[in-house]
Amino acid sequence: MKDKATLEYQGKKFEFPVVEGTEKELAIDIKKLRSTTGMITLDPGYKNTGSCESAITYLDGEKGILRYRGYNIEELAEKADFLEVAYLLIFGELPNKEQLHKFHEDIKHESHVDEEMKKILDAFPKSAHPMGVLSSLTSALIAFNPSSVNITSEKDMYHAIIRIMAKFPVLVAWTMRKQKGLPLDYGDDNLGYVENLHKMMFKRPNKEYVKNKIVIDALDQLLILHADHEQNCSTSTVRITGSSHAGLFVSLSAGISALWGPLHGGANQAVLEMLEAIAADGGDTQKYMNKAKDKNDPFRLMGFGHRVYKNFDPRAKIIKRAADEVLGDLGIEDPILSIAKGLEKVALEDPYFVDRKLYPNVDFYSGIIYRALGIPTEMFTVMFAMGRLPGWIAQWREMRLRGEPIGRPRQVYIGENQRPFVPLNKR
Ligand code: CMC
């Protein structure tokens, strides 16, 4: 017999099934809570709420484990490329050579973006934040691909997925080129997926594009490390938007908006701006540590802390090592890296951070690598979105294939009770 959890309230007992995941995580299934007890649960920020069952990503915040479809992130970051990882996340298995080839060929075939999209991009001021531009362009894509809205078969779903995997890198590149005042560039079908992204972003109008393996490998690894992270803020946004059967592209656009915030993906930009501010202020890390600990100061140490990781973030460990290697290989000496390391050292020994289990997260060192690769600070969160694309797609696909109901939380109302309307002249 399956385990049950008992809830006792006002002398009555109610039983609820206990669900066990493949990694032995236990959850109380409260689907029938309201219909049997008349009560709901209250959990702001969903700190204790599982919104779905998912077979995509496993993470154990206490042990610092992150796995995509059962494969450790460390192994994937070292041995796979981003396109393989995207296929793995979306379809559940690592592709064989034929499957990977077909996936890539299908993507290449769809990589054009309608010329009229350029007019939409043109309408933005150069100063517009790239995340706002990216979110708008992703939404605008629907107008040019209307058949990707109403997904009624797995074939439609595959097409929508291929289309966005193909067109998103073009939008990412165009977003950056617009900001830099560079002519918009199209990709080159002879290049790998990440290499093509890099070429579209950086090709100068009057120069031939030359591949730099160190740069492409670093970018590939960063994209893999960001590719999925189970039910975080933006992914939950994608799933909840898609749960109304809004199309894939708008669901992604909503996810991009959610990612933008500095408590989520926007932290990578905020980290670099913080490190630059510390450098400009004479490099006094202790001063900023004190600010972060002061409850009367809204300042937080950006790139530190995580809702789930309470020991270490495995992605941060890989990125820290990569930052050293990439800067070394490219022959770059960045004083910001030593400030980051100094800040980390002080924080890891400080009781405030130790007691609250606050460790560097994925965003703490990623910006230093992006900077070394020549990516402007405001584009950092766009790069996060590029990496997270396959994870969002996989989560949206899973949600649709499982036929999940529309997401619609309840609330505990704490406002006024019923009262009579007062006419304007009597208020
Ligand atoms: N600096 C100073 N204090 C902090 C920090 C920080 N970065 N993070 C958490 N705390 C304190 C917080 O004030 C609270 O203290 P107390 O218990 O005394 O009230 C305690 O630690 C717990 O924090 P919380 O806000 O309840 O934790 P949370 O799970 O709601 O928030 C977080 C997690 C990531 C939003 C938060 O740690 C934070 O704001 N970090 C900085 C922003 C950041 O780096 N975000 C990137 C997250 S990783 C990438 C991604 O998934 O997007």
Boltz pocket constraint, residues with backbone or C-beta under 6 A from the ligand:
constraints:
  - pocket:
      binder: B
      contacts: [[A, 45], [A, 229], [A, 232], [A, 262], [A, 263], [A, 264], [A, 265], [A, 266], [A, 267], [A, 292], [A, 293], [A, 299], [A, 300], [A, 301], [A, 302], [A, 303], [A, 304], [A, 305], [A, 306], [A, 307], [A, 308], [A, 356], [A, 358], [A, 361], [A, 362], [A, 363]]
      max_distance: 6.0
